Amino acid sequence: MKIYDYNGKKNCCGDRVRQARQSKRLSQSDLAARLQTSGVIMERDSVSRIEIGTRFVADYEVVVLARILGVSVAWLLGAED
């Protein structure tokens, strides 16, 4: 599978994941634990890599991230302010 870069990053939602996580006062470990209890197997290191843009984010992961963080998928993807 070829992973594409978007403006030098492997995802376009990392900055917003960090912003939403911090506004909910969650650590990266807390977010990883919540993802795991929602069926997405992810470690703290993967959350860190998403936030800095070095990890691809699958569509189903974006949906679960949005639900956990209490934001819309469109907002995470930068389509809403």
C-alpha positions in Angstrom: 0.0 0.0 0.0 1.4 3.4 -0.9 1.1 6.0 1.8 0.8 9.5 0.4 2.1 12.7 1.9 -0.1 15.8 2.2 2.0 19.0 2.7 4.8 16.9 4.1 2.6 14.9 6.5 0.8 11.6 6.3 -2.4 13.0 7.7 -4.3 16.3 7.8 -5.9 15.9 11.2 -3.0 15.6 13.6 -2.9 19.2 14.7 -6.7 19.1 15.4 -6.4 15.8 17.3 -3.8 17.4 19.6 -5.9 20.6 20.0 -9.1 18.6 20.9 -7.2 16.2 23.1 -5.6 19.0 25.1 -8.9 20.9 25.4 -10.4 17.8 27.0 -7.4 17.5 29.2 -6.5 14.0 28.1 -3.0 12.7 27.9 -1.9 10.8 24.8 -2.1 7.6 27.0 -5.7 8.4 28.0 -6.7 8.9 24.4 -5.0 5.6 23.4 -6.9 3.8 26.2 -10.2 5.3 25.1 -9.5 4.3 21.5 -8.7 0.7 22.6 -12.0 0.5 24.6 -13.7 1.6 21.4 -12.2 -1.2 19.4 -9.3 0.7 17.8 -6.0 -0.8 18.9 -3.6 2.0 19.3 -0.7 2.8 21.7 0.4 6.2 23.0 3.2 6.2 20.5 0.7 6.0 17.7 -1.3 8.9 19.1 2.0 10.9 19.2 2.8 10.0 15.6 -0.7 11.1 14.5 -0.3 14.4 16.2 3.1 15.2 14.6 1.9 13.9 11.2 4.1 10.9 10.7 1.3 8.3 10.9 -1.4 7.7 8.4 -4.9 7.8 9.9 -7.5 5.3 8.6 -11.1 6.6 7.9 -12.5 4.4 10.7 -9.9 5.8 13.1 -11.0 9.4 12.3 -14.6 8.5 13.0 -13.7 7.1 16.4 -11.3 9.9 17.3 -14.1 12.5 16.5 -16.6 10.6 18.7 -14.1 10.3 21.6 -12.9 13.9 21.3 -16.5 15.3 21.0 -15.8 17.0 17.6 -17.1 16.4 14.1 -15.2 14.4 11.5 -15.3 17.5 9.3 -13.7 19.6 11.9 -10.9 17.0 12.5 -10.3 17.0 8.7 -10.1 20.8 8.6 -13.3 21.3 6.6 -14.9 23.3 9.4 -13.6 26.1 11.7 
